[in-house]
Amino acid sequence: MPKPRGQRKFQRFAAALAASLACGFALAQDASDEHPSTVQDLAYGEVLFHLFQEDYFTALTKLLAGQTRGEFSYHEGEAELLLGGLHLSYGQHRRAGEIFGRLLEQSVAPSVHDRAWFFLAKIWYQRGYLDEAELALTRIGESLPDPIESDRQLLLARVLMAQDKFDAALAVLSGWQDDDGWVGYAKYNVGVSLVRLGRIDDGTRVLDEVGRMVAGDADLSSLRDKANVALGYAWLQAAQPELARPSLARVRLRGPFSNKALLGVGWADAERGDYRAALTPWIELSDRNILDSAVQESLLAVPYAFSQLGARNQAAERYLTAIDAFNAEIGRIDAAIAAVEQGVFISDLLSNRVTDSSGWYWRLDDLPNSIESHYLYELVAAHEFQEGLKNYRDLLYLRENLDRWSESLDAFDDILATRQRAFQQRLPDIERSLDAVDVDALVERRVAAESKLAEIERQQSVAALGTEREQDVWARLEGVSAKLEQLGDFAGADSVRQKQRFLQGVLFWNLSRDYKARHWRAAKDLRAIEQELRSAQRAYHQVDAVRAEWPDEFAALTGRIAGLTPRVDGLADQLDGLVVRQARFLEGVATRELYAQRDRLSTYLVQARFALASVYDRSATVSSVAPATDSVATEPSP
């Protein structure tokens, strides 16, 4: 089943943004590229794992640690590019710009080169250096992935629009083939900007194009409605109500922009002097939620139309209704302002937040059910507030991260204390074991054995490598030979000598037969003994070194943890101050919006009271001159 266009558009936006800020994991390299097309550094793969899990803070931490330890031998350029993107996502434009500038000074692959210029262009644009941003975009080649290429074209159009180069922006947008409506959004911005600059004909032409496009989903339908509302009000400001009404009539009656459209339709009719026709959309609008500014204005527009039609009684009743509604709303806004100033609203916004690492696409999904939320719905959806809220959430996450580190430092203290106690308990056994082992004497014995084997080999002493029984028999035969020599020519001595020589010859034959095998085994055993002795020497010296160095290492670790504790506490205090400042900033934005709404309602209230007084004054004047019953116009059905 195909996904809705709105969902596909968000996924494409997320993919483009992820590719823009974290191209290091794209790994789309040419076959001739020196860089690998797969992950070959284990540490870099771990960074990408956390990145794909949207655990960006951990990814950034692992990336910095891996660079410090030199663990990215195969992905050095990619890691640097990813680092710049992560810094950019956290709003650290200066540091990200330094990274991308450093990459551009190096001889890097074309894909890394183009992406670095793209990132740098984003930084220049965000800082307001439009000429530099445009120049950076022109230096990009043709190696950008498709999602980033679409983002590049949109960024170029925005840069051109920011420089009032609307014709060039339209040329970029006209050549951009897009299925998800991004061109429509960009053209809408161009059209509105042209109207604001007084280029009514050009602006309305672009807005009319967007307002007539075929919309296949709710997002594009809303964009089309928004363009038609902007087009209608542009014609109203140009004093051409006959052109405004058709575009406003194209707006859906139940869409998010229907209130402004109904108000505009009524003013288009009123500008043509048809107040009875204007009452139809205005009365329909006045029955809607008063939180909308268009509905508030309609509460004044309806009695104004009745007054223009001569129905002063209906006008007075409607003005009284408007006054009561405005007073009630002002009271509720005052309560909302008090709640925001007390910090209730901001704390409620993130009361159920997921305390994980911040994300590039994170947005507040729902609002708390409170009185102030109803008045700040549009404000919370605005980019400025969302970015401020994201920063506030990031600060809270960092504060909680420091709390975890503080707990970890306490745990490290306990671990070190436990290890110190264990070391002190084992130290006597370790010292006895070391004292019981004379490694030097073992080495001397091995050297003596090696010398003995060499002497055996030099003298070809086959009996020396015989078994214990063979050596015993050989020694006994040698002793018999010595005794036989003492017998001289004694009768029977020759027969015994022959037997002795025979037995010794047989034994010598057997010893000679097995000599080479026994010599090989003896040499092999000596080599094994040498390896074991070396291992024993290493172990002995390691244990001896640990025994001697542990007190200094323990003191160093304890001192390091002790030094980290005030640092973490200092950062926590700094973050506490930043959290308060950011909360005050958000509260200030919210209260300014509420005060603006209150001021608007106060203005409407004054206008309603003044208009009501005028109606009463005209009614009194008419009654004194011609005491006749007013001709009351019937309220038309919406």
N, C-alpha and C positions, 0 to 999 in steps of 0.2 A: 504494500500500500504506500503510495507516494506521500512524502511529508508535506505539511502545509508550507506555503511560500514563506510565511513569517518565520517558521522554525528553520527553514533552509537558509533564510537570509541571516538570522542570528548566528547559525552555525558557520556560515561563510564569514561573517564579520569576526566571530571568535577565531576562526582559522587564520584569517588575514592578520588579526592583531597578534595572535601567537607567533605567526611566522615573522611578523615585523619586529617583535621584541625579543624573540628567542629563535632566530634562524639557525643558531648553532645546532639545533637538533634536526634541522631539515635534511642535511647531509645529501643534498641533490648536487652531485659533482659530475663534471664531464669525465669521460673515460680517460682522457689524457691528463687529468688533474693529478697533482702529486698527493693530494690528501685522500684518505681512504673513503670508500662509500659506505662502510660499515663501522660500527664502534669497535675500536681496537684497544682503547685504554679502559681498564676496568673502572677506575675512579670516575672517568667521564660518563660511562654508562650508568653509574650510580647517580650522578647529577641529573642525567636525563630521566631516570626513573622517578625521582622526586619531582622533576619538572612536569612530566606527564601526569603525575598524581595531583598536580596543582598545589603542591607544597613548595611554594616559591622561596620562602625564607630559608628552608632547609637546603634547597637547591643552591641558593646563593652562598650559604655557609659552606657547603661541600665544595663548591666551585672555588671559592677563595682559599680554602684549605688545600685543595688539590694543586692549585697554582703555586702556593707557598712551598709545597713539598716536591714540586716538579713532576707531577704524575700524569701530565697531558702531553707526552712526547709526540703522539700521532695527531692530536686534535688541538694543538696550541692556538692556531688561528680561530678555529671554531669556538674554543673555550673563551677566548678574548671577546669575540663577537657576542656570544651569549651573555658574558658578564656585562658588557655595555647595555644590552637589551634589558637585563634585569635591573640595572641601576636606573635606566630610563623609566621602567615601569614603576619604580618607587619615587619618581619625580626628581632624581638626582641628575639633572641635565648636565651640569658642569662636569661631573665625573664621567658620565657616559660620553660626552663630547670629547674629552681627553682620550678615552679609549678608542673611539672611532677615528679620531685624528691620527693617533699612533698607528692604527692598522693601515690607514691610507698611506702613511709614509713608508710602509714596508712593501716588499714585493709579495703580494698575496694573490690567490687565485681570483679569476674574474668574478665568480659568484660572491666571494667574500668582499671583493672590492665594491661591487654594485650595491650589496646590502649595507655596507658601511656608509656609502654615500646616501642611501635612502634614510638610514637612521639619523645621519647628520642633518639631512634636510628636515626631518621631523623636529629635531632639537631646535634648529634655527627658526622654524615656523612657530614653535611653542614659545620661543623667547621673543618673537616679534621681529626677527631679522629676515625680512621677506626677500630682499635681493639675494642674500646668501642662500636662502632656502631654494629659490628658483634656480640659482646657478648650480647648486648641488644636485638638483633633480635632473638638470640637463647633462650631467656627467655620468649618469647611470647608463650602462650598456643594455644588453638584451638577455642577461642571464638570470633575471629575477624570476622566481616561481610565480605561477599564475595568481594566487591570492595576493601576493605582495605587489605584483604588477597592477592589479586593479586598485589596490590601496594607493599606489604611486600616482596613478592618474587622478584619483579623487583628491589626493594631497596637492597635486599640481593645480587642479582647478581651484581649490580653496586658497592656495597661495596667490594665484592670479586674481581671484575675487577680492582678496584682502588688499591688493594693490589697485583696485578699481579697473582692472583689465578684464572687463566682463566679456568683451567680444572674443578675446583669446581663450577665456574660460569656457565659453560656449563652444568654441572650436574643438577644445579638448573633449568636452562632454559629448559633442555630436559624433565624434569618431570612436566613442567608447560603446562597445556592444556589451550589454549587461542584462541578465535575465531576472535579477532580484530587486530591481527598483532603485539601485543606488543612483543611477543617472537622474531619475525623477526627483530624488531628494536634492541632488546638487543643482538641477535646473530650477527647482523651487527657490533655493537660496539666491540664485542669480536673478531670477525675476523679481523677488522682493527687494534686492539691493538696487536694481535698476529703477524700480518705482520710487524708492527713497531718494535716489539721486535726481529725480525729476524726469527721467527718461520713461515717461508713462507708456508711450507706444511700444517701445522695445520690451519693457517689463511686462506689460499686459499680454503681449504676444507670447512670451515664454510661459507665463502663468496659465494662459488659456490652453497652451499645448499640454501642460501637466494636468490641468483640470479636465481635459477631455480624454485622457489616456484610459485604456482598458485596464481595469483593476480585477485581478483574480483572487485577491485575498483581502483580509481586513486591514492589513497594514497599508497596502496601496490604495485601498478605498479611503482610508483616513487621509493619506497624502493628497489624493484627488480632492477631497472635501476641503482640506486646508488650503490648497491652491485656489479653489473656487472662492473661498471666503476672502483670501487676500486679493484676488482679482476684483471681487465685488466692491470691497472697501476702497481699492485703488480708483475705481470708477466713481465711487461716491465722493472721494476727496477731489477728484477732477471735475466735480459738478456735472456728471453725466449719469443720473440715476436710471435712465432708460437702458443703459448698457450694463449697469450693475445688477439689475434684477434677474436677468436670465442666468448669469453665472451663479448667483446666490441660490437660485431655485434648483440648481443641480446638486446641491448639498443634501445628503440624506437627512430625513426628519429626525431619526433617532441616533445619529452618529455623534461623535465627541465634539464636533464643531457645529452642531445644529443650532445651539443657542445663539451663537454669533451670527449665523446665517439668518435665523428668524428676525433678530434685531435689525440686521442690515436690510432685509426685505421690507420690513416696516418703514425704515428710514427712506428707502428708495421710493416707496409709495407716498410717504409724507412729502418728500422733496418735489413730487409731481402734483402735490395738493390733494391727493386722494387719501384723506385721513380715515375714511370709513374702511378702505381696503387695508390701510396700515394697522387698524385695530385687530384684524384677523391673526396675523402672526404675533403681534404684541400680547394679546390676551392669552394666546396659547403659551407664550414664553413666560408670562407673569405667574402662571400656575406651577412652574417648575421650581427646582431647588434654588433658594435665594442665595446660596453660597456663590453661585456664578455671577460675575460682574454684569454679564448681559441680562440676566434675570433682574438684577437690582436696577439696571437702567430702564428695563421695561416697566417696572413699577412706577416710574415717572413718565414714561412715554405714553402709557395707556390713558392716564388722566389728562395729559397734554392733548392727546387726540380728541378726547371727549370735549375738552375745553374749546378746541378749534371747531368742533362740530356744533358748539352752542349748548351742549348737555352739561350745564354747570353742576347740577346735583350729582350726577354720576362722577364727574370730575372730582368734586369735593370728597365724595365717599372713597374714591380710589386714592386720593392724596392722604386721607386719614389712615387708610389701610397701609399705605406705604410708610407713613410716619411710624405707625405701630411696629411694622416689620423691621424698619431700620433701627429703632430703639432697642428692640429685642436682640437684633444681631449685634449691635454695639455692646450690649451687656455680655453676650456670650464671647465676643472677641476679647473684651476686657478680662474675662475669666481665663481665656486661652493664653493671653499675654502673661498673666500672673503665673500660670502653670509652667510656661516656657522659661520665665525668668527664675523660677525656683529650681530649674534643672530637671523637672519631671519628664518633659517631652523627650529630651535627648537620651536620657537613661532608658526610657521605655522603648525607644527605637531599636536599641541593640540588646534588649533584655533577654531575648531568646536567640541571640546570634550563636553561630557555631564558632567556637574558639579555636579555629585552625589558622593556618597561614593565609595571609591575604592573597586575593586573586585579582588578575587584571580585569576579569569580567564581572567581579562581584558587584551586585546591586541589591538594594533593599527590596525584598519581594512583597512585603505587606506592611501595613501601618498598624500601630496599636489602636485599639478602639477607645479613643479619648476625644474630648471636645476639640482640642487644638489640632488633632490630625485632620479633621474635616476641613479646616481652614488652610491647611498647609499641604494639601494633597499635591497640587501642581508644583509647589516649591520643592517638595521632596523629590519629585521626578526630574527637576532641573539639573543640568550638568554641574553647575557650581556647587549645589548642595550635596549632590551625590559624591563628588570628588572630595569635598570637605568631610563628609561622613565616612568615606573610605579611609581618609587619613586618620580620622578619629579612631576607627576600628583598628587600623594598623598600629597606632600608638598603644591601644589597649592590648593587642596581641603581643607587642614587644614588652609591655609591662608584665604581662603574665609570663612571658618567656624569662624575664629577669627573676621573677619569683621562683620559677622552676630551677634556675641556676643557683639562686640563693639556697634553696633546699638541697641541691646537689652538692654545693660546697660544704654544707653541714654534714651531708652523708660522707663526703670525702674525708672530712675530719675524723668521723667515726671509723672509717675504714683504716685510715693511717694509725689511729690509736690502737685498733685491734691488731694490725700487723706488728706494731711496735711491741705489744704485749706478747704476741706469739713468738717474735724474734727473741725477746728476753727469756722466754721459757725454754726455747730450743737451743739457746746459745751454749749452755754447759755441755749438752750432748754433742753439739757440733765441735766444740773444742776438744772433747775427749776423743772423738772420732779422728780428728785431724792429728792429734798427738799420737794416736795409736798406729798411724800409717807413716812408715819411713819410705817415702817415694825414692829418695836418693839411693838407699840400700838396694831397693828393687832394681833400679837402673844399673847399679854396679853388678848385680847378679846376672842381669841380662847381658851385659857387656862380657862378663866372664864366660857365660855360656856360648856367646858368639865366638869368642877367642878359642875356646875349646873345640868348637865345631870346625873352625878354620884349621886348627892344628891337626885334627883327625883327618881332614881332607888333604892337608899337605903330606902327612905321613901315610895316608891310605890305611889307617888303622881300622880294619873292618871289624875287629872284635869290639872296638869301643862303641859301636852302634848296635851291638847285639842285645838280645833281651837279657834280663837279669839272670835267668838260668843259663843262657848260652855263655855269658861272661863268667859265671861261676864255674861252669865246666871247663872253659878255656883256661881259667886260672889254675884249676886243679891239674889239668893236663900239663901245663907249664911247670907246676910243682913236681909232678911225677917225672918229667924230663930231667929236672935238676937232680933229683934223687938217683935216677938211673945213671947219671954221669958219675956219681960217687961209687957205684958198684964196679966200675971198670970192666975187667974181663971175667967177671964172676959167671959161673955156669948158669945158663938160663936167662941171663940178662938181655942177650940179643933178641930172644923171642918176645920179651916184655917190651923192649924198645920198638920192635916192629908194630906191635899192637898199639903202643902209644902214638907212634907216628901215623898209623892208619886212622885212629880215632880223631887225632888232631887235624889230619888232612880232610876227613869228612866234614868236621865242624868248620874248617876254614872255607871249604867249598860252599857250604850253606851260607856262611856269613858273607862271602864275596858275592854270592848270587843275590842276596837281599840288600847289599850295601847301598846301591844307588837309590833304591826306593826309600830306604830308611834315611839316607842323607837328605833326600828331597823333602820328606815329611818333617825332619828336624829343622831344616831351613824354613819351611813353611810355618812351623810352630813358633820359631824365633820371630818371624815377621808379624805373626798374630800377637805375640807377646809385646812386640815393640808398639804396635797400634794400641793395644790395651793400655800399655804404660803411658803413651801419649795422652790418651783419653783420661786416664787417671790423673796425670799431671795437670791437664786443663781443668778438670773438675776440682782438683785440690786447690789450684791457684784461684779458680773462680769463687769457690766457697770461702777461701781465705780472703780474697778481695772484697767479697760481699760482707764478710764479717768486719773487715776494716772500714769499708766505705759506707755501710748502712747508716751509721749515726749521722754522717754528713748529708747523705741523700735524704734521710728522714727530716733533718732540719731544713734542707732546701725545699722539699715538698710542702712541709708545714708552713714555711715562710711564703712560698708562692701562693698557697691557698689563703693565707692571712693577708697577702697583698691584694688578692682578687676580691676579697670580701668588701673592703671599702670602695673599691672601684665599682662593683656591682651595686652597692648601696648608693653611690654617687649618681650612677646612671639611672637608678630607680627614682631618685629624688628629681633628677632632671626630667625624666619622663612624666612623673606626676605633675610637674609644672606645665609641660607641654600638653598633657591630657586636659588639664583645667583650661589652658588657653584655647585649645581647639574646641572644647565644649562651649566656651564663652563665644567663640567665633560663630559656631553653628547657632547658638541661642540668639546671637546678634542678628544673623541673617533671618532667622525665623521671626524674631520680634519686629524687625524692619518690615517684613512682609505683612505681619499682622497689623502693625501701625498704619501701613499703607492702605490696607483694607478698611481699617477703622476710619482713617481720614477720608477715604472715598465715600464710605457710608455717612460720615458726618456731613460731607459736602452735599450728598444726595438728600440728607435730612433737612439741611438748611434750604435747599432748593425746593423740597416738597412743602416745607412750612411757608416759604415765601410765595410759592405758587398757590397754596391753599388760601393765604391771605388775599392774594390778587383775585381769586375766584369769589371769595366772600365780598371783597370790595366791589367787584363788577356786579355781583348779584344785588348788593344793597343799592348801587347806583341805578340799576335797571328797575328795581322795585320802586324806588322813589320817583322815577320819571314815568314809568308805565307799569302800574301794579297789575301785571298779568302773569298767568302761569307759564313757567318755562316750557318751551318745546323740547321735551326730553327725547333724545335719540335712543333708539333701541340698540342694545349691545349686540353686535353681530356674532354669530357662532363661529368659533375658530375653525 
